[in-house]
Amino acid sequence: MPTVEGNSTFYSVPGPDVFRKWADSAADGFQFCFKFPRSISHDHQLHHCQALTQEWLARLEILKDAGRLGPTFLQLAPSFSSRSFPQLAQFLEQLPRDWPWAVEVRHRDWFDGDVWETKLHRLLSSLGIDRVIFDSRPLNAMAPSDDAETVSQERKPKVPLRFETTASRPMVRLIGRNDLHEVTTYWDEWAERIANWIRDGLQPWVFTHAPDDAFAPMLVHALHQRIQARLVELPSLPTLDQVIAKEAESNPSGGKLTQLRLFP
């Protein structure tokens, strides 16, 4: 798995040494997709945050210089409405143009299918920035089967689904369930769409979420296998057995496997 969605930076930004450690520890070809700090996106809502933004860009530059920087995504607050469109445009225009970015919106203004959604798409397209595609349908398709799914249904937003792409790296966040069999229909739909994107020369970045993180790798493999069935040239991922065996080698003391190390 050549990437990870890094949500920890939403809550706090580590110092430069931590970013250097991440860059040095990752396997060749691995790239991080970090979320903007909430101090910028939610607390300041993109206003008067120049110093915070410069500090954040300096951290990301460490990864960029090491070849480890994937698309960084700005998740806007649910209260960030069309009234703040000028501020959004001003903020995005001052980001480095040659770095990969994505924006996730949650206020209903951006899903009006009319004026504001069109303005958003035109802005992102003009800057080569992708709109994050968020799909929580699988999670909410039926009643929760355990406490983790109950919490996830309460926390995850239920925003309208959009498939439009605004740049060359569509970022997809799929919110699944703990039982793989309960997402099969959605995974088949997404595999077809993702395969078509790749055929069209796009480079999709796809992340699967599970209410219980232990099930997320299974969701990844199931989706990848479906895409590979449509694109036979797509390289295979290591099997979960191979990943677990590698983990056992690095943790000979045994015990419960609480984290899968998917890269050296």
C-alpha positions as CSV (number, residue, x, y, z in Angstrom):
1,M,0.0,0.0,0.0
2,P,1.9,3.1,-1.2
3,T,0.2,5.8,0.8
4,V,-1.6,6.6,4.1
5,E,-4.2,9.2,5.0
6,G,-2.7,11.1,7.9
7,N,-5.4,12.6,10.1
8,S,-3.2,13.1,13.2
9,T,-1.9,16.4,11.8
10,F,-5.5,17.8,12.0
11,Y,-5.2,17.8,15.8
12,S,-1.5,18.8,16.2
13,V,1.5,19.4,14.0
14,P,4.7,17.6,15.1
15,G,8.0,19.3,14.8
16,P,10.4,19.1,11.9
17,D,12.3,16.1,13.3
18,V,9.1,13.9,13.3
19,F,8.5,14.8,9.6
20,R,12.1,13.9,8.8
21,K,11.7,10.6,10.6
22,W,8.6,9.8,8.7
23,A,10.3,10.7,5.4
24,D,13.4,8.5,6.3
25,S,11.3,5.6,7.5
26,A,9.0,5.2,4.5
27,A,9.7,2.8,1.7
28,D,10.7,4.0,-1.7
29,G,7.7,5.3,-3.6
30,F,5.6,5.7,-0.4
31,Q,3.8,9.1,-0.1
32,F,1.9,10.7,2.8
33,C,-1.5,12.4,2.4
34,F,-1.9,14.6,5.5
35,K,-4.9,16.7,6.5
36,F,-4.5,20.4,7.1
37,P,-4.4,21.4,10.8
38,R,-7.7,22.3,12.3
39,S,-6.1,25.5,13.6
40,I,-6.1,26.7,10.0
41,S,-9.3,25.1,8.6
42,H,-11.7,25.2,11.6
43,D,-10.4,27.5,14.3
44,H,-9.3,30.4,11.9
45,Q,-11.5,29.2,9.0
46,L,-8.6,30.4,6.6
47,H,-8.7,33.9,8.1
48,H,-5.5,35.6,9.6
49,C,-3.5,32.3,9.6
50,Q,-0.5,33.3,7.6
51,A,2.0,32.2,10.2
52,L,0.3,28.9,10.8
53,T,0.1,28.2,7.1
54,Q,3.8,29.0,6.6
55,E,4.7,26.7,9.4
56,W,2.6,23.9,7.9
57,L,4.1,24.4,4.5
58,A,7.6,24.2,6.0
59,R,6.7,20.8,7.4
60,L,5.3,19.5,4.2
61,E,8.4,20.7,2.3
62,I,10.4,18.2,4.3
63,L,8.3,15.4,2.7
64,K,8.4,17.0,-0.7
65,D,12.1,17.3,-0.7
66,A,12.3,13.6,0.2
67,G,9.8,12.6,-2.5
68,R,7.3,11.5,0.1
69,L,4.5,14.2,-0.4
70,G,1.2,13.0,-1.7
71,P,-1.9,15.2,-2.0
72,T,-2.5,17.2,1.1
73,F,-6.2,17.8,1.8
74,L,-8.0,20.7,3.3
75,Q,-11.1,19.6,5.1
76,L,-13.3,22.7,5.6
77,A,-15.5,23.0,8.6
78,P,-19.2,22.2,8.2
79,S,-19.9,25.9,8.9
80,F,-17.7,27.1,6.1
81,S,-20.3,28.3,3.6
82,S,-20.4,30.1,0.3
83,R,-20.2,33.4,2.2
84,S,-16.5,32.5,2.7
85,F,-15.8,31.8,-1.0
86,P,-13.6,34.8,-1.5
87,Q,-11.4,33.7,1.5
88,L,-11.2,30.2,0.1
89,A,-10.1,31.5,-3.3
90,Q,-7.5,33.8,-1.7
91,F,-6.2,31.0,0.5
92,L,-5.9,28.4,-2.3
93,E,-4.3,30.8,-4.7
94,Q,-1.3,31.4,-2.3
95,L,-0.5,27.7,-2.0
96,P,2.5,26.3,-4.0
97,R,1.1,25.6,-7.5
98,D,3.4,22.6,-8.1
99,W,2.3,20.7,-5.0
100,P,-0.7,18.3,-5.0
101,W,-3.7,19.6,-3.1
102,A,-7.3,18.5,-2.5
103,V,-10.3,20.2,-0.8
104,E,-13.1,18.6,1.1
105,V,-16.3,20.6,1.6
106,R,-19.1,19.8,4.0
107,H,-21.5,22.8,4.1
108,R,-24.6,22.2,2.0
109,D,-24.0,25.4,-0.1
110,W,-21.3,23.5,-2.0
111,F,-23.7,20.8,-3.0
112,D,-26.4,23.0,-4.5
113,G,-25.8,21.7,-8.1
114,D,-26.0,25.2,-9.2
115,V,-24.2,28.5,-8.6
116,W,-21.9,27.8,-5.7
117,E,-21.0,24.3,-6.7
118,T,-20.1,25.5,-10.2
119,K,-18.0,28.3,-8.7
120,L,-16.2,25.8,-6.5
121,H,-15.4,23.5,-9.4
122,R,-14.2,26.3,-11.5
123,L,-11.9,27.6,-8.8
124,L,-10.4,24.1,-8.1
125,S,-10.0,23.3,-11.8
126,S,-8.3,26.6,-12.5
127,L,-5.7,25.8,-9.7
128,G,-5.3,22.1,-10.5
129,I,-6.8,21.1,-7.1
130,D,-8.9,18.1,-6.6
131,R,-12.2,18.0,-4.8
132,V,-12.3,15.2,-2.2
133,I,-15.1,12.7,-3.0
134,F,-16.6,11.5,0.2
135,D,-18.9,8.4,0.2
136,S,-20.5,7.3,3.4
137,R,-23.3,5.3,1.8
138,P,-21.9,1.9,2.7
139,L,-21.7,2.8,6.3
140,N,-25.2,4.2,6.5
141,A,-26.9,1.6,4.3
142,M,-28.2,-0.4,7.2
143,A,-28.4,-0.3,11.0
144,P,-25.1,-0.6,12.9
145,S,-24.0,-4.1,13.9
146,D,-21.7,-3.1,16.7
147,D,-20.7,-0.2,18.9
148,A,-17.9,0.9,16.5
149,E,-20.4,1.3,13.7
150,T,-22.9,3.1,16.0
151,V,-20.2,5.7,16.8
152,S,-19.1,6.0,13.2
153,Q,-22.6,6.6,12.0
154,E,-23.1,9.3,14.5
155,R,-19.8,11.0,13.6
156,K,-19.4,10.7,9.9
157,P,-21.2,13.4,7.8
158,K,-24.0,12.4,5.4
159,V,-23.2,14.8,2.6
160,P,-24.5,14.3,-1.0
161,L,-22.2,12.2,-3.1
162,R,-20.5,13.8,-6.1
163,F,-18.4,12.1,-8.7
164,E,-17.0,15.1,-10.7
165,T,-13.3,15.4,-10.9
166,T,-11.6,18.8,-10.9
167,A,-8.0,17.9,-11.5
168,S,-5.8,14.9,-12.3
169,R,-5.6,13.2,-8.8
170,P,-9.2,12.5,-7.6
171,M,-9.1,11.7,-3.9
172,V,-11.8,9.3,-2.7
173,R,-12.6,8.6,0.9
174,L,-14.8,5.5,1.2
175,I,-16.5,4.9,4.6
176,G,-17.2,1.2,4.8
177,R,-18.4,-1.3,7.4
178,N,-16.7,-3.9,9.4
179,D,-18.2,-6.8,7.4
180,L,-16.8,-6.8,3.9
181,H,-19.8,-8.5,2.5
182,E,-22.0,-5.5,3.4
183,V,-20.0,-3.2,1.0
184,T,-19.6,-5.4,-2.0
185,T,-22.1,-3.6,-4.2
186,Y,-20.5,-0.3,-3.5
187,W,-17.0,-1.7,-4.0
188,D,-18.0,-3.0,-7.4
189,E,-19.4,0.4,-8.4
190,W,-16.2,2.2,-7.3
191,A,-13.9,-0.4,-8.9
192,E,-15.5,0.3,-12.3
193,R,-15.3,4.1,-11.8
194,I,-11.7,4.0,-10.6
195,A,-10.6,1.7,-13.4
196,N,-12.1,4.2,-15.9
197,W,-10.3,7.1,-14.3
198,I,-7.0,5.2,-14.7
199,R,-7.8,4.4,-18.3
200,D,-8.4,8.1,-18.9
201,G,-4.9,9.0,-17.5
202,L,-6.0,10.1,-14.0
203,Q,-4.2,9.1,-10.9
204,P,-6.8,8.4,-8.2
205,W,-5.9,8.3,-4.5
206,V,-8.4,6.0,-2.7
207,F,-8.7,5.5,1.0
208,T,-11.0,3.0,2.7
209,H,-12.3,3.6,6.3
210,A,-13.8,1.1,8.6
211,P,-15.5,1.8,11.9
212,D,-13.0,-0.6,13.5
213,D,-9.6,0.2,11.9
214,A,-8.6,-3.5,12.1
215,F,-10.9,-4.2,9.1
216,A,-9.6,-1.4,6.9
217,P,-6.8,-3.5,5.2
218,M,-9.5,-6.1,4.2
219,L,-11.5,-3.3,2.6
220,V,-8.4,-2.1,0.7
221,H,-7.6,-5.5,-0.7
222,A,-11.2,-6.3,-1.7
223,L,-11.4,-3.0,-3.6
224,H,-8.0,-3.4,-5.2
225,Q,-8.8,-6.9,-6.4
226,R,-12.0,-5.6,-8.1
227,I,-10.1,-2.8,-9.8
228,Q,-7.4,-5.3,-10.9
229,A,-10.0,-7.5,-12.4
230,R,-10.8,-4.6,-14.7
231,L,-7.2,-3.6,-15.2
232,V,-5.1,-6.7,-15.3
233,E,-1.9,-4.7,-15.7
234,L,-2.4,-3.2,-12.2
235,P,0.2,-4.6,-9.8
236,S,-1.0,-6.8,-6.9
237,L,-0.8,-5.8,-3.3
238,P,0.9,-8.1,-0.8
239,T,-1.6,-10.5,0.8
240,L,-2.6,-9.9,4.3
241,D,-0.9,-13.2,5.3
242,Q,2.4,-11.8,3.9
243,V,1.9,-8.5,5.8
244,I,1.1,-10.4,9.1
245,A,4.1,-12.7,8.6
246,K,6.4,-9.6,8.1
247,E,4.9,-8.1,11.3
248,A,5.6,-11.3,13.2
249,E,9.3,-11.2,12.0
250,S,9.7,-7.7,13.3
251,N,7.8,-8.5,16.6
252,P,9.0,-11.9,17.6
253,S,7.7,-11.4,21.1
254,G,4.2,-12.1,19.8
255,G,1.1,-10.7,21.4
256,K,-2.0,-9.3,19.9
257,L,-1.4,-7.7,16.5
258,T,-2.6,-4.1,17.0
259,Q,-1.1,-2.4,14.0
260,L,-0.2,-3.7,10.6
261,R,3.1,-2.2,9.3
262,L,2.4,-2.0,5.6
263,F,5.8,-0.6,4.6
264,P,9.4,-1.2,5.9
